[in-house]
Amino acid sequence: MNTKQKFLSFNLGARDKAVISLQHITEVLQVSLTEICGVPQMPNCVLGIYSWRGEMLWLIDLEEMLGYPPLFQSSNLLSKMMAIVLENEGKYLGILVRQLTDIEWLDTQQMKTPSADLFYPAMSSFLHGYFANGAEEMIFSLDAPAIIQSPMWSIHN
């Protein structure tokens, strides 16, 4: 049985790396910050709504949601950012990331179960586990359906 899957990898915070399975990714697009329409009274990590394929797409700052400093506080604020459009059961959500790195084949049998002292508590409900690569780096495997169904915005979605 083949347990390898394709994952999109990207940077999280200054040093971490994360992956999301390609089966939940619909599109990757460049978003200009001026095109995001802010929505009041939402959690800080919710940046607002973006017009995508004629639909309203909620955009969130993935790093802030997971407990990292917000992307918008970083000194290297970009006027354009990469958004990964996640899909699960017909629901879409855009997550903004700092930088995409690669598409990787990872063996899901090599995924380790996360222990609470390895990452921010905010991450725990959004993690499948992690991979350790040769350089002893951890690569967090994020759970796209859990992110999309987070109670933080599912009441608005």
C-alpha positions as CSV (number, residue, x, y, z in Angstrom):
1,M,0.0,0.0,0.0
2,N,1.4,3.4,-1.0
3,T,1.3,5.7,2.0
4,K,3.1,8.6,0.2
5,Q,1.1,11.8,-0.4
6,K,1.9,15.1,-2.0
7,F,2.0,18.0,0.3
8,L,2.5,21.7,-0.2
9,S,5.2,23.0,2.1
10,F,5.6,26.6,3.3
11,N,7.3,28.6,6.1
12,L,5.6,29.2,9.4
13,G,7.1,31.9,11.6
14,A,10.8,32.6,11.4
15,R,12.1,29.1,11.5
16,D,9.3,26.5,11.2
17,K,8.0,24.6,8.2
18,A,4.5,23.2,7.7
19,V,2.8,21.1,5.1
20,I,-0.8,20.7,4.0
21,S,-2.0,17.7,1.9
22,L,-2.6,18.7,-1.8
23,Q,-5.9,17.0,-1.7
24,H,-7.4,19.9,0.2
25,I,-5.8,22.7,-1.8
26,T,-7.8,24.2,-4.6
27,E,-5.6,27.0,-5.7
28,V,-2.6,29.1,-4.7
29,L,-2.9,32.8,-5.5
30,Q,-1.1,36.1,-4.9
31,V,-3.3,38.5,-2.9
32,S,-2.7,42.2,-2.7
33,L,-3.4,43.5,0.7
34,T,-5.4,46.4,-0.7
35,E,-7.9,43.9,-2.2
36,I,-8.9,42.4,1.2
37,C,-12.0,43.9,2.7
38,G,-11.8,44.0,6.5
39,V,-14.7,42.8,8.6
40,P,-15.3,44.3,12.0
41,Q,-15.7,42.2,15.2
42,M,-13.9,39.1,13.9
43,P,-10.9,37.4,15.6
44,N,-7.6,39.1,14.9
45,C,-6.4,36.4,12.7
46,V,-9.3,36.9,10.3
47,L,-8.1,39.5,7.8
48,G,-11.3,39.9,5.9
49,I,-13.0,38.9,2.7
50,Y,-11.4,38.6,-0.8
51,S,-13.2,38.4,-4.1
52,W,-12.3,35.0,-5.6
53,R,-13.9,33.5,-8.8
54,G,-16.9,35.7,-8.2
55,E,-17.3,34.4,-4.6
56,M,-16.4,35.8,-1.2
57,L,-13.4,34.1,0.3
58,W,-12.5,34.5,3.9
59,L,-8.8,35.1,4.4
60,I,-7.0,34.3,7.6
61,D,-3.5,34.9,8.9
62,L,-2.5,31.3,9.5
63,E,0.5,32.2,11.6
64,E,-1.5,34.3,14.0
65,M,-4.2,31.7,14.3
66,L,-1.5,29.1,15.3
67,G,0.0,31.3,17.9
68,Y,2.9,32.9,16.0
69,P,3.3,36.7,15.9
70,P,0.9,38.1,13.3
71,L,2.2,38.4,9.7
72,F,1.3,42.0,9.7
73,Q,3.6,42.9,12.6
74,S,6.6,41.5,10.8
75,S,9.0,44.2,9.4
76,N,9.1,42.6,6.0
77,L,5.4,43.2,5.3
78,L,4.8,42.4,1.7
79,S,2.2,44.3,-0.4
80,K,1.4,40.9,-2.0
81,M,1.1,37.7,-0.1
82,M,0.5,34.1,-1.0
83,A,-2.9,32.7,-0.2
84,I,-3.6,28.9,-0.2
85,V,-7.2,28.2,-0.9
86,L,-8.3,25.2,1.2
87,E,-11.4,23.2,0.3
88,N,-13.4,20.7,2.3
89,E,-16.9,19.5,1.5
90,G,-17.6,22.5,-0.6
91,K,-16.4,25.0,1.9
92,Y,-13.4,27.2,1.0
93,L,-11.0,29.2,3.2
94,G,-8.0,31.2,2.2
95,I,-4.9,31.1,4.5
96,L,-2.2,33.6,4.0
97,V,1.4,32.3,4.3
98,R,4.8,34.0,4.4
99,Q,6.4,31.9,1.6
100,L,5.7,28.7,-0.2
101,T,8.7,26.4,-0.4
102,D,7.9,23.3,-2.4
103,I,5.7,20.4,-3.2
104,E,6.9,17.3,-1.4
105,W,6.1,13.6,-1.3
106,L,5.9,12.5,2.3
107,D,5.2,9.1,3.7
108,T,2.2,9.4,6.0
109,Q,3.5,6.4,7.9
110,Q,6.5,8.5,9.0
111,M,4.3,11.1,10.6
112,K,4.9,11.4,14.3
113,T,2.2,12.2,16.9
114,P,2.7,15.7,18.3
115,S,3.4,16.1,22.0
116,A,2.2,19.3,23.6
117,D,5.6,20.7,24.5
118,L,6.6,20.9,20.9
119,F,4.4,23.6,19.6
120,Y,2.1,26.5,20.5
121,P,-1.1,25.3,22.3
122,A,-3.2,27.2,19.7
123,M,-1.9,24.7,17.1
124,S,-3.0,21.5,18.8
125,S,-6.5,21.3,17.3
126,F,-5.1,22.0,13.8
127,L,-2.3,19.5,13.7
128,H,-2.3,15.9,12.2
129,G,1.3,15.4,13.5
130,Y,4.7,16.2,12.3
131,F,7.5,14.9,10.1
132,A,11.2,15.0,11.1
133,N,13.5,15.4,8.2
134,G,17.2,14.6,8.1
135,A,18.3,18.0,9.5
136,E,16.3,17.3,12.7
137,E,13.8,19.9,11.6
138,M,10.2,19.4,12.3
139,I,7.7,19.9,9.6
140,F,4.2,20.4,11.0
141,S,1.4,18.6,9.1
142,L,-1.7,20.8,9.3
143,D,-5.2,19.5,9.2
144,A,-7.0,21.4,6.5
145,P,-10.6,20.3,7.4
146,A,-10.0,21.3,11.0
147,I,-8.8,24.7,9.9
148,I,-11.8,25.2,7.6
149,Q,-14.3,24.1,10.3
150,S,-12.7,26.1,13.1
151,P,-15.5,27.6,15.3
152,M,-13.7,30.9,14.9
153,W,-15.2,31.6,11.6
154,S,-17.5,28.7,10.7
155,I,-20.4,30.6,12.2
156,H,-19.8,33.3,9.6
157,N,-18.9,31.0,6.7
